[in-house]
Amino acid sequence: MTMITESIYLNTAKKCELINITPQIRDIIDKNNIECGLVNVSTKHTTSGILINEDESGLKEDIVNTLQEIIPYKNYLHDRIDNNARSHLMATITTPTQTLPIIDGRLSLGTWQSIFFLELDGPRLNREVIISIIEQ
């Protein structure tokens, strides 16, 4: 077994947004000629997440809007430090990592599935996503 680790760096433009990172992950798989294994996608930031869903603009807005409705603006204790408690709280109901199989050299996603970086405290520069591949 071999393990490969690479990083993707993203600049985000909005307070909350979903960025499709599927093409970058596929490029890493292709570049390393991975035929069979697992890919783990992980954010290094506590105000972000990694999601799998459909890349449709209305749905992406719905996801952001729903998170914002679930976690409303209010006077959170953490805001005394960084004024971003809401972003941290939204991240706790998402996930910082996703793991998917690679089968026959292809990332195993359903027809409508894409992998997204979920920004919850933007805009930010150089958001890092770690791509770790375990090749069989």
N, CA, C and O atoms as a GROMACS GRO file, in nm:
protein
  544
    1MET      N    1   0.083  -0.119   0.000
    1MET     CA    2   0.000   0.000   0.000
    1MET      C    3   0.087   0.124   0.000
    1MET      O    4   0.192   0.130   0.063
    2THR      N    5   0.040   0.223  -0.072
    2THR     CA    6   0.108   0.351  -0.081
    2THR      C    7   0.014   0.461  -0.036
    2THR      O    8  -0.107   0.453  -0.059
    3MET      N    9   0.069   0.564   0.027
    3MET     CA   10  -0.013   0.679   0.064
    3MET      C   11   0.043   0.804  -0.001
    3MET      O   12   0.164   0.829   0.002
    4ILE      N   13  -0.046   0.882  -0.060
    4ILE     CA   14  -0.011   1.007  -0.127
    4ILE      C   15  -0.091   1.118  -0.060
    4ILE      O   16  -0.211   1.103  -0.036
    5THR      N   17  -0.025   1.228  -0.028
    5THR     CA   18  -0.095   1.341   0.032
    5THR      C   19  -0.059   1.468  -0.044
    5THR      O   20   0.058   1.498  -0.066
    6GLU      N   21  -0.162   1.541  -0.083
    6GLU     CA   22  -0.145   1.669  -0.150
    6GLU      C   23  -0.245   1.768  -0.093
    6GLU      O   24  -0.344   1.729  -0.031
    7SER      N   25  -0.218   1.895  -0.114
    7SER     CA   26  -0.308   2.000  -0.066
    7SER      C   27  -0.368   2.076  -0.184
    7SER      O   28  -0.304   2.095  -0.287
    8ILE      N   29  -0.491   2.119  -0.164
    8ILE     CA   30  -0.558   2.212  -0.255
    8ILE      C   31  -0.574   2.342  -0.176
    8ILE      O   32  -0.614   2.339  -0.060
    9TYR      N   33  -0.544   2.455  -0.238
    9TYR     CA   34  -0.560   2.584  -0.172
    9TYR      C   35  -0.669   2.663  -0.244
    9TYR      O   36  -0.671   2.672  -0.367
   10LEU      N   37  -0.759   2.720  -0.165
   10LEU     CA   38  -0.874   2.791  -0.221
   10LEU      C   39  -0.882   2.932  -0.165
   10LEU      O   40  -0.855   2.956  -0.047
   11ASN      N   41  -0.919   3.025  -0.251
   11ASN     CA   42  -0.955   3.160  -0.208
   11ASN      C   43  -1.106   3.169  -0.219
   11ASN      O   44  -1.163   3.143  -0.325
   12THR      N   45  -1.170   3.207  -0.111
   12THR     CA   46  -1.316   3.215  -0.112
   12THR      C   47  -1.360   3.360  -0.124
   12THR      O   48  -1.287   3.452  -0.086
   13ALA      N   49  -1.480   3.379  -0.178
   13ALA     CA   50  -1.527   3.515  -0.210
   13ALA      C   51  -1.643   3.562  -0.123
   13ALA      O   52  -1.671   3.681  -0.117
   14LYS      N   53  -1.711   3.469  -0.057
   14LYS     CA   54  -1.832   3.504   0.018
   14LYS      C   55  -1.822   3.458   0.162
   14LYS      O   56  -1.737   3.376   0.197
   15LYS      N   57  -1.908   3.512   0.246
   15LYS     CA   58  -1.916   3.470   0.386
   15LYS      C   59  -1.943   3.320   0.393
   15LYS      O   60  -1.874   3.247   0.464
   16CYS      N   61  -2.043   3.274   0.320
   16CYS     CA   62  -2.078   3.132   0.314
   16CYS      C   63  -2.094   3.093   0.168
   16CYS      O   64  -2.167   3.158   0.094
   17GLU      N   65  -2.025   2.987   0.128
   17GLU     CA   66  -2.038   2.940  -0.011
   17GLU      C   67  -1.989   2.797  -0.023
   17GLU      O   68  -1.912   2.748   0.060
   18LEU      N   69  -2.035   2.732  -0.128
   18LEU     CA   70  -1.991   2.597  -0.163
   18LEU      C   71  -1.906   2.605  -0.288
   18LEU      O   72  -1.947   2.663  -0.389
   19ILE      N   73  -1.787   2.545  -0.282
   19ILE     CA   74  -1.695   2.545  -0.396
   19ILE      C   75  -1.671   2.400  -0.437
   19ILE      O   76  -1.627   2.318  -0.356
   20ASN      N   77  -1.701   2.369  -0.562
   20ASN     CA   78  -1.683   2.233  -0.613
   20ASN      C   79  -1.534   2.205  -0.631
   20ASN      O   80  -1.466   2.271  -0.710
   21ILE      N   81  -1.483   2.108  -0.557
   21ILE     CA   82  -1.341   2.072  -0.566
   21ILE      C   83  -1.322   1.935  -0.632
   21ILE      O   84  -1.211   1.880  -0.631
   22THR      N   85  -1.427   1.880  -0.688
   22THR     CA   86  -1.418   1.749  -0.754
   22THR      C   87  -1.313   1.747  -0.866
   22THR      O   88  -1.236   1.652  -0.872
   23PRO      N   89  -1.308   1.848  -0.954
   23PRO     CA   90  -1.206   1.843  -1.061
   23PRO      C   91  -1.063   1.836  -1.009
   23PRO      O   92  -0.980   1.764  -1.064
   24GLN      N   93  -1.032   1.911  -0.903
   24GLN     CA   94  -0.896   1.909  -0.847
   24GLN      C   95  -0.864   1.771  -0.789
   24GLN      O   96  -0.752   1.723  -0.802
   25ILE      N   97  -0.962   1.709  -0.725
   25ILE     CA   98  -0.940   1.576  -0.667
   25ILE      C   99  -0.919   1.474  -0.779
   25ILE      O  100  -0.830   1.389  -0.770
   26ARG      N  101  -1.000   1.481  -0.883
   26ARG     CA  102  -0.982   1.390  -0.997
   26ARG      C  103  -0.844   1.410  -1.061
   26ARG      O  104  -0.780   1.312  -1.101
   27ASP      N  105  -0.799   1.534  -1.071
   27ASP     CA  106  -0.666   1.561  -1.128
   27ASP      C  107  -0.557   1.494  -1.046
   27ASP      O  108  -0.463   1.438  -1.102
   28ILE      N  109  -0.568   1.499  -0.914
   28ILE     CA  110  -0.468   1.435  -0.827
   28ILE      C  111  -0.470   1.284  -0.847
   28ILE      O  112  -0.364   1.221  -0.854
   29ILE      N  113  -0.587   1.226  -0.855
   29ILE     CA  114  -0.599   1.081  -0.880
   29ILE      C  115  -0.536   1.044  -1.014
   29ILE      O  116  -0.460   0.948  -1.023
   30ASP      N  117  -0.568   1.121  -1.119
   30ASP     CA  118  -0.514   1.095  -1.253
   30ASP      C  119  -0.363   1.113  -1.257
   30ASP      O  120  -0.291   1.029  -1.312
   31LYS      N  121  -0.314   1.223  -1.199
   31LYS     CA  122  -0.171   1.254  -1.201
   31LYS      C  123  -0.089   1.143  -1.135
   31LYS      O  124   0.024   1.116  -1.177
   32ASN      N  125  -0.145   1.080  -1.033
   32ASN     CA  126  -0.074   0.976  -0.960
   32ASN      C  127  -0.108   0.835  -1.007
   32ASN      O  128  -0.066   0.736  -0.947
   33ASN      N  129  -0.186   0.825  -1.118
   33ASN     CA  130  -0.221   0.696  -1.177
   33ASN      C  131  -0.279   0.597  -1.075
   33ASN      O  132  -0.239   0.481  -1.071
   34ILE      N  133  -0.372   0.645  -0.994
   34ILE     CA  134  -0.434   0.560  -0.893
   34ILE      C  135  -0.544   0.477  -0.958
   34ILE      O  136  -0.635   0.533  -1.020
   35GLU      N  137  -0.536   0.346  -0.945
   35GLU     CA  138  -0.638   0.257  -1.002
   35GLU      C  139  -0.739   0.211  -0.899
   35GLU      O  140  -0.858   0.198  -0.929
   36CYS      N  141  -0.692   0.187  -0.777
   36CYS     CA  142  -0.781   0.134  -0.673
   36CYS      C  143  -0.734   0.184  -0.538
   36CYS      O  144  -0.615   0.179  -0.506
   37GLY      N  145  -0.827   0.233  -0.458
   37GLY     CA  146  -0.790   0.280  -0.326
   37GLY      C  147  -0.899   0.364  -0.263
   37GLY      O  148  -1.016   0.356  -0.301
   38LEU      N  149  -0.858   0.446  -0.168
   38LEU     CA  150  -0.949   0.537  -0.099
   38LEU      C  151  -0.891   0.677  -0.102
   38LEU      O  152  -0.770   0.696  -0.091
   39VAL      N  153  -0.978   0.775  -0.118
   39VAL     CA  154  -0.936   0.915  -0.109
   39VAL      C  155  -1.010   0.978   0.008
   39VAL      O  156  -1.132   0.968   0.020
   40ASN      N  157  -0.932   1.044   0.094
   40ASN     CA  158  -0.988   1.117   0.206
   40ASN      C  159  -0.968   1.266   0.177
   40ASN      O  160  -0.858   1.310   0.144
   41VAL      N  161  -1.076   1.341   0.190
   41VAL     CA  162  -1.075   1.485   0.165
   41VAL      C  163  -1.105   1.553   0.298
   41VAL      O  164  -1.209   1.527   0.358
   42SER      N  165  -1.014   1.639   0.344
   42SER     CA  166  -1.028   1.695   0.477
   42SER      C  167  -0.992   1.844   0.479
   42SER      O  168  -0.889   1.884   0.424
   43THR      N  169  -1.076   1.923   0.543
   43THR     CA  170  -1.044   2.064   0.561
   43THR      C  171  -0.961   2.082   0.688
   43THR      O  172  -0.978   2.009   0.785
   44LYS      N  173  -0.871   2.179   0.686
   44LYS     CA  174  -0.788   2.208   0.802
   44LYS      C  175  -0.844   2.324   0.886
   44LYS      O  176  -0.775   2.377   0.973
   45HIS      N  177  -0.968   2.362   0.859
   45HIS     CA  178  -1.022   2.483   0.921
   45HIS      C  179  -1.150   2.452   0.999
   45HIS      O  180  -1.234   2.375   0.952
   46THR      N  181  -1.163   2.511   1.116
   46THR     CA  182  -1.278   2.484   1.202
   46THR      C  183  -1.402   2.564   1.164
   46THR      O  184  -1.506   2.552   1.229
   47THR      N  185  -1.392   2.645   1.062
   47THR     CA  186  -1.508   2.720   1.012
   47THR      C  187  -1.536   2.684   0.867
   47THR      O  188  -1.568   2.769   0.784
   48SER      N  189  -1.523   2.556   0.838
   48SER     CA  190  -1.551   2.506   0.703
   48SER      C  191  -1.591   2.359   0.713
   48SER      O  192  -1.586   2.300   0.820
   49GLY      N  193  -1.630   2.303   0.601
   49GLY     CA  194  -1.667   2.163   0.597
   49GLY      C  195  -1.643   2.106   0.459
   49GLY      O  196  -1.613   2.179   0.364
   50ILE      N  197  -1.657   1.975   0.448
   50ILE     CA  198  -1.649   1.904   0.320
   50ILE      C  199  -1.781   1.830   0.303
   50ILE      O  200  -1.819   1.749   0.387
   51LEU      N  201  -1.851   1.859   0.194
   51LEU     CA  202  -1.982   1.800   0.168
   51LEU      C  203  -1.985   1.728   0.035
   51LEU      O  204  -1.906   1.758  -0.055
   52ILE      N  205  -2.075   1.633   0.023
   52ILE     CA  206  -2.103   1.568  -0.105
   52ILE      C  207  -2.249   1.594  -0.137
   52ILE      O  208  -2.338   1.562  -0.059
   53ASN      N  209  -2.273   1.655  -0.253
   53ASN     CA  210  -2.410   1.682  -0.294
   53ASN      C  211  -2.411   1.720  -0.441
   53ASN      O  212  -2.309   1.709  -0.510
   54GLU      N  213  -2.526   1.762  -0.489
   54GLU     CA  214  -2.543   1.799  -0.629
   54GLU      C  215  -2.493   1.941  -0.654
   54GLU      O  216  -2.513   2.030  -0.571
   55ASP      N  217  -2.427   1.961  -0.767
   55ASP     CA  218  -2.375   2.094  -0.804
   55ASP      C  219  -2.481   2.170  -0.883
   55ASP      O  220  -2.470   2.187  -1.004
   56GLU      N  221  -2.582   2.215  -0.812
   56GLU     CA  222  -2.690   2.293  -0.873
   56GLU      C  223  -2.702   2.422  -0.794
   56GLU      O  224  -2.711   2.418  -0.671
   57SER      N  225  -2.701   2.535  -0.861
   57SER     CA  226  -2.691   2.665  -0.794
   57SER      C  227  -2.802   2.688  -0.691
   57SER      O  228  -2.775   2.740  -0.582
   58GLY      N  229  -2.925   2.650  -0.723
   58GLY     CA  230  -3.034   2.668  -0.628
   58GLY      C  231  -3.015   2.584  -0.503
   58GLY      O  232  -3.038   2.631  -0.391
   59LEU      N  233  -2.972   2.459  -0.521
   59LEU     CA  234  -2.948   2.372  -0.406
   59LEU      C  235  -2.835   2.425  -0.320
   59LEU      O  236  -2.843   2.423  -0.197
   60LYS      N  237  -2.728   2.474  -0.384
   60LYS     CA  238  -2.616   2.528  -0.306
   60LYS      C  239  -2.662   2.647  -0.222
   60LYS      O  240  -2.622   2.660  -0.106
   61GLU      N  241  -2.745   2.733  -0.278
   61GLU     CA  242  -2.801   2.844  -0.200
   61GLU      C  243  -2.890   2.793  -0.088
   61GLU      O  244  -2.887   2.845   0.023
   62ASP      N  245  -2.970   2.689  -0.118
   62ASP     CA  246  -3.057   2.631  -0.016
   62ASP      C  247  -2.977   2.576   0.102
   62ASP      O  248  -3.016   2.592   0.217
   63ILE      N  249  -2.866   2.511   0.073
   63ILE     CA  250  -2.781   2.455   0.179
   63ILE      C  251  -2.730   2.567   0.269
   63ILE      O  252  -2.740   2.559   0.391
   64VAL      N  253  -2.674   2.671   0.208
   64VAL     CA  254  -2.623   2.785   0.286
   64VAL      C  255  -2.735   2.851   0.365
   64VAL      O  256  -2.720   2.878   0.484
   65ASN      N  257  -2.848   2.876   0.300
   65ASN     CA  258  -2.961   2.941   0.368
   65ASN      C  259  -3.012   2.858   0.485
   65ASN      O  260  -3.046   2.912   0.590
   66THR      N  261  -3.019   2.726   0.466
   66THR     CA  262  -3.067   2.639   0.573
   66THR      C  263  -2.972   2.640   0.692
   66THR      O  264  -3.016   2.647   0.806
   67LEU      N  265  -2.842   2.632   0.666
   67LEU     CA  266  -2.745   2.640   0.775
   67LEU      C  267  -2.759   2.771   0.851
   67LEU      O  268  -2.754   2.774   0.974
   68GLN      N  269  -2.778   2.880   0.777
   68GLN     CA  270  -2.791   3.011   0.841
   68GLN      C  271  -2.921   3.021   0.922
   68GLN      O  272  -2.924   3.091   1.023
   69GLU      N  273  -3.026   2.953   0.879
   69GLU     CA  274  -3.151   2.953   0.955
   69GLU      C  275  -3.139   2.868   1.081
   69GLU      O  276  -3.192   2.905   1.186
   70ILE      N  277  -3.071   2.755   1.071
   70ILE     CA  278  -3.055   2.666   1.186
   70ILE      C  279  -2.971   2.734   1.295
   70ILE      O  280  -3.002   2.722   1.414
   71ILE      N  281  -2.866   2.803   1.254
   71ILE     CA  282  -2.776   2.872   1.348
   71ILE      C  283  -2.793   3.022   1.325
   71ILE      O  284  -2.724   3.079   1.240
   72PRO      N  285  -2.883   3.087   1.398
   72PRO     CA  286  -2.909   3.230   1.375
   72PRO      C  287  -2.798   3.318   1.433
   72PRO      O  288  -2.719   3.274   1.517
   73TYR      N  289  -2.796   3.442   1.388
   73TYR     CA  290  -2.709   3.542   1.451
   73TYR      C  291  -2.761   3.567   1.591
   73TYR      O  292  -2.881   3.587   1.610
   74LYS      N  293  -2.673   3.566   1.689
   74LYS     CA  294  -2.708   3.608   1.824
   74LYS      C  295  -2.580   3.636   1.901
   74LYS      O  296  -2.471   3.629   1.844
   75ASN      N  297  -2.592   3.666   2.025
   75ASN     CA  298  -2.478   3.707   2.106
   75ASN      C  299  -2.407   3.585   2.164
   75ASN      O  300  -2.430   3.549   2.280
   76TYR      N  301  -2.321   3.521   2.086
   76TYR     CA  302  -2.248   3.403   2.130
   76TYR      C  303  -2.126   3.443   2.211
   76TYR      O  304  -2.064   3.545   2.184
   77LEU      N  305  -2.090   3.362   2.310
   77LEU     CA  306  -1.976   3.393   2.396
   77LEU      C  307  -1.845   3.400   2.318
   77LEU      O  308  -1.761   3.486   2.345
   78HIS      N  309  -1.828   3.312   2.221
   78HIS     CA  310  -1.703   3.310   2.142
   78HIS      C  311  -1.685   3.438   2.062
   78HIS      O  312  -1.572   3.472   2.026
   79ASP      N  313  -1.792   3.509   2.034
   79ASP     CA  314  -1.781   3.633   1.957
   79ASP      C  315  -1.697   3.739   2.027
   79ASP      O  316  -1.650   3.833   1.963
   80ARG      N  317  -1.676   3.725   2.157
   80ARG     CA  318  -1.589   3.819   2.229
   80ARG      C  319  -1.444   3.807   2.180
   80ARG      O  320  -1.366   3.900   2.194
   81ILE      N  321  -1.410   3.691   2.124
   81ILE     CA  322  -1.273   3.666   2.079
   81ILE      C  323  -1.257   3.697   1.930
   81ILE      O  324  -1.177   3.782   1.892
   82ASP      N  325  -1.333   3.626   1.845
   82ASP     CA  326  -1.313   3.635   1.700
   82ASP      C  327  -1.435   3.682   1.622
   82ASP      O  328  -1.425   3.703   1.501
   83ASN      N  329  -1.547   3.698   1.686
   83ASN     CA  330  -1.670   3.739   1.619
   83ASN      C  331  -1.709   3.644   1.505
   83ASN      O  332  -1.760   3.686   1.401
   84ASN      N  333  -1.683   3.514   1.527
   84ASN     CA  334  -1.721   3.415   1.425
   84ASN      C  335  -1.778   3.287   1.486
   84ASN      O  336  -1.765   3.179   1.428
   85ALA      N  337  -1.840   3.300   1.602
   85ALA     CA  338  -1.898   3.182   1.668
   85ALA      C  339  -1.999   3.112   1.579
   85ALA      O  340  -2.003   2.989   1.573
   86ARG      N  341  -2.080   3.189   1.510
   86ARG     CA  342  -2.182   3.130   1.422
   86ARG      C  343  -2.118   3.039   1.317
   86ARG      O  344  -2.171   2.932   1.287
   87SER      N  345  -2.006   3.082   1.262
   87SER     CA  346  -1.935   3.000   1.163
   87SER      C  347  -1.887   2.868   1.223
   87SER      O  348  -1.900   2.763   1.161
   88HIS      N  349  -1.833   2.875   1.344
   88HIS     CA  350  -1.789   2.752   1.413
   88HIS      C  351  -1.908   2.660   1.440
   88HIS      O  352  -1.898   2.539   1.421
   89LEU      N  353  -2.018   2.717   1.485
   89LEU     CA  354  -2.136   2.637   1.517
   89LEU      C  355  -2.195   2.572   1.392
   89LEU      O  356  -2.237   2.456   1.397
   90MET      N  357  -2.198   2.644   1.280
   90MET     CA  358  -2.246   2.584   1.156
   90MET      C  359  -2.156   2.467   1.114
   90MET      O  360  -2.204   2.366   1.063
   91ALA      N  361  -2.026   2.482   1.136
   91ALA     CA  362  -1.932   2.375   1.100
   91ALA      C  363  -1.957   2.249   1.181
   91ALA      O  364  -1.932   2.138   1.133
   92THR      N  365  -2.006   2.263   1.305
   92THR     CA  366  -2.028   2.145   1.388
   92THR      C  367  -2.142   2.058   1.338
   92THR      O  368  -2.150   1.940   1.376
   93ILE      N  369  -2.230   2.111   1.256
   93ILE     CA  370  -2.340   2.029   1.203
   93ILE      C  371  -2.312   1.983   1.059
   93ILE      O  372  -2.399   1.927   0.993
   94THR      N  373  -2.191   2.009   1.013
   94THR     CA  374  -2.147   1.954   0.884
   94THR      C  375  -2.038   1.852   0.917
   94THR      O  376  -2.039   1.794   1.026
   95THR      N  377  -1.945   1.830   0.828
   95THR     CA  378  -1.836   1.737   0.856
   95THR      C  379  -1.706   1.792   0.796
   95THR      O  380  -1.709   1.852   0.689
   96PRO      N  381  -1.593   1.773   0.864
   96PRO     CA  382  -1.467   1.824   0.810
   96PRO      C  383  -1.400   1.729   0.711
   96PRO      O  384  -1.297   1.764   0.654
   97THR      N  385  -1.457   1.612   0.690
   97THR     CA  386  -1.389   1.513   0.607
   97THR      C  387  -1.489   1.421   0.536
   97THR      O  388  -1.599   1.396   0.585
   98GLN      N  389  -1.447   1.372   0.421
   98GLN     CA  390  -1.523   1.272   0.346
   98GLN      C  391  -1.422   1.171   0.290
   98GLN      O  392  -1.312   1.208   0.250
   99THR      N  393  -1.461   1.045   0.288
   99THR     CA  394  -1.377   0.940   0.230
   99THR      C  395  -1.456   0.866   0.123
   99THR      O  396  -1.571   0.827   0.145
  100LEU      N  397  -1.393   0.849   0.008
  100LEU     CA  398  -1.459   0.785  -0.106
  100LEU      C  399  -1.367   0.682  -0.170
  100LEU      O  400  -1.244   0.696  -0.165
  101PRO      N  401  -1.425   0.577  -0.230
  101PRO     CA  402  -1.343   0.480  -0.301
  101PRO      C  403  -1.299   0.530  -0.439
  101PRO      O  404  -1.365   0.613  -0.502
  102ILE      N  405  -1.187   0.478  -0.481
  102ILE     CA  406  -1.139   0.495  -0.618
  102ILE      C  407  -1.144   0.355  -0.679
  102ILE      O  408  -1.080   0.263  -0.630
  103ILE      N  409  -1.221   0.341  -0.786
  103ILE     CA  410  -1.241   0.210  -0.849
  103ILE      C  411  -1.210   0.224  -0.998
  103ILE      O  412  -1.264   0.311  -1.066
  104ASP      N  413  -1.123   0.137  -1.048
  104ASP     CA  414  -1.083   0.139  -1.190
  104ASP      C  415  -1.035   0.278  -1.233
  104ASP      O  416  -1.066   0.324  -1.342
  105GLY      N  417  -0.959   0.342  -1.146
  105GLY     CA  418  -0.900   0.472  -1.179
  105GLY      C  419  -0.995   0.590  -1.170
  105GLY      O  420  -0.959   0.701  -1.209
  106ARG      N  421  -1.116   0.567  -1.120
  106ARG     CA  422  -1.216   0.674  -1.116
  106ARG      C  423  -1.268   0.696  -0.974
  106ARG      O  424  -1.291   0.601  -0.899
  107LEU      N  425  -1.285   0.822  -0.941
  107LEU     CA  426  -1.348   0.859  -0.816
  107LEU      C  427  -1.491   0.808  -0.818
  107LEU      O  428  -1.566   0.839  -0.910
  108SER      N  429  -1.530   0.731  -0.718
  108SER     CA  430  -1.661   0.668  -0.718
  108SER      C  431  -1.766   0.762  -0.659
  108SER      O  432  -1.789   0.766  -0.538
  109LEU      N  433  -1.829   0.838  -0.748
  109LEU     CA  434  -1.937   0.930  -0.712
  109LEU      C  435  -2.060   0.894  -0.793
  109LEU      O  436  -2.049   0.841  -0.904
  110GLY      N  437  -2.177   0.921  -0.738
  110GLY     CA  438  -2.301   0.902  -0.812
  110GLY      C  439  -2.314   1.006  -0.922
  110GLY      O  440  -2.238   1.102  -0.926
  111THR      N  441  -2.410   0.985  -1.009
  111THR     CA  442  -2.430   1.072  -1.126
  111THR      C  443  -2.435   1.219  -1.090
  111THR      O  444  -2.375   1.301  -1.160
  112TRP      N  445  -2.504   1.254  -0.984
  112TRP     CA  446  -2.523   1.395  -0.949
  112TRP      C  447  -2.434   1.441  -0.835
  112TRP      O  448  -2.447   1.555  -0.789
  113GLN      N  449  -2.345   1.355  -0.788
  113GLN     CA  450  -2.264   1.391  -0.673
  113GLN      C  451  -2.137   1.466  -0.711
  113GLN      O  452  -2.070   1.435  -0.810
  114SER      N  453  -2.106   1.566  -0.630
  114SER     CA  454  -1.980   1.640  -0.638
  114SER      C  455  -1.930   1.661  -0.496
  114SER      O  456  -2.006   1.652  -0.400
  115ILE      N  457  -1.801   1.688  -0.484
  115ILE     CA  458  -1.740   1.714  -0.354
  115ILE      C  459  -1.720   1.865  -0.341
  115ILE      O  460  -1.667   1.929  -0.431
  116PHE      N  461  -1.764   1.919  -0.228
  116PHE     CA  462  -1.760   2.064  -0.207
  116PHE      C  463  -1.680   2.100  -0.083
  116PHE      O  464  -1.684   2.031   0.019
  117PHE      N  465  -1.608   2.211  -0.094
  117PHE     CA  466  -1.556   2.281   0.022
  117PHE      C  467  -1.664   2.379   0.064
  117PHE      O  468  -1.711   2.459  -0.018
  118LEU      N  469  -1.704   2.374   0.189
  118LEU     CA  470  -1.806   2.463   0.242
  118LEU      C  471  -1.738   2.572   0.325
  118LEU      O  472  -1.688   2.546   0.434
  119GLU      N  473  -1.738   2.692   0.272
  119GLU     CA  474  -1.684   2.808   0.344
  119GLU      C  475  -1.792   2.864   0.435
  119GLU      O  476  -1.905   2.887   0.391
  120LEU      N  477  -1.759   2.884   0.561
  120LEU     CA  478  -1.855   2.939   0.657
  120LEU      C  479  -1.808   3.068   0.723
  120LEU      O  480  -1.880   3.125   0.805
  121ASP      N  481  -1.687   3.114   0.688
  121ASP     CA  482  -1.632   3.234   0.753
  121ASP      C  483  -1.546   3.314   0.655
  121ASP      O  484  -1.438   3.361   0.689
  122GLY      N  485  -1.597   3.329   0.534
  122GLY     CA  486  -1.520   3.400   0.432
  122GLY      C  487  -1.552   3.547   0.430
  122GLY      O  488  -1.624   3.599   0.514
  123PRO      N  489  -1.496   3.613   0.330
  123PRO     CA  490  -1.399   3.558   0.234
  123PRO      C  491  -1.262   3.535   0.300
  123PRO      O  492  -1.222   3.607   0.391
  124ARG      N  493  -1.194   3.434   0.251
  124ARG     CA  494  -1.063   3.396   0.305
  124ARG      C  495  -0.967   3.361   0.190
  124ARG      O  496  -1.009   3.323   0.081
  125LEU      N  497  -0.839   3.376   0.219
  125LEU     CA  498  -0.734   3.336   0.125
  125LEU      C  499  -0.668   3.208   0.174
  125LEU      O  500  -0.656   3.184   0.294
  126ASN      N  501  -0.628   3.126   0.081
  126ASN     CA  502  -0.548   3.006   0.109
  126ASN      C  503  -0.613   2.909   0.206
  126ASN      O  504  -0.547   2.862   0.299
  127ARG      N  505  -0.739   2.880   0.186
  127ARG     CA  506  -0.803   2.774   0.264
  127ARG      C  507  -0.744   2.642   0.216
  127ARG      O  508  -0.741   2.615   0.096
  128GLU      N  509  -0.697   2.560   0.309
  128GLU     CA  510  -0.629   2.437   0.271
  128GLU      C  511  -0.719   2.315   0.289
  128GLU      O  512  -0.783   2.296   0.392
  129VAL      N  513  -0.722   2.234   0.185
  129VAL     CA  514  -0.792   2.105   0.187
  129VAL      C  515  -0.686   1.998   0.161
  129VAL      O  516  -0.614   2.003   0.062
  130ILE      N  517  -0.680   1.900   0.250
  130ILE     CA  518  -0.583   1.792   0.238
  130ILE      C  519  -0.648   1.675   0.163
  130ILE      O  520  -0.757   1.629   0.200
  131ILE      N  521  -0.581   1.629   0.060
  131ILE     CA  522  -0.625   1.512  -0.016
  131ILE      C  523  -0.527   1.399   0.014
  131ILE      O  524  -0.410   1.406  -0.025
  132SER      N  525  -0.574   1.296   0.082
  132SER     CA  526  -0.490   1.180   0.116
  132SER      C  527  -0.546   1.059   0.043
  132SER      O  528  -0.664   1.027   0.053
  133ILE      N  529  -0.459   0.991  -0.029
  133ILE     CA  530  -0.500   0.874  -0.106
  133ILE      C  531  -0.422   0.753  -0.056
  133ILE      O  532  -0.299   0.754  -0.048
  134ILE      N  533  -0.496   0.649  -0.024
  134ILE     CA  534  -0.435   0.520   0.009
  134ILE      C  535  -0.459   0.430  -0.110
  134ILE      O  536  -0.573   0.394  -0.141
  135GLU      N  537  -0.350   0.394  -0.176
  135GLU     CA  538  -0.359   0.311  -0.297
  135GLU      C  539  -0.340   0.165  -0.260
  135GLU      O  540  -0.252   0.129  -0.183
  136GLN      N  541  -0.426   0.082  -0.316
  136GLN     CA  542  -0.414  -0.062  -0.291
  136GLN      C  543  -0.318  -0.124  -0.388
  136GLN      O  544  -0.294  -0.245  -0.383
   0.00000   0.00000   0.00000
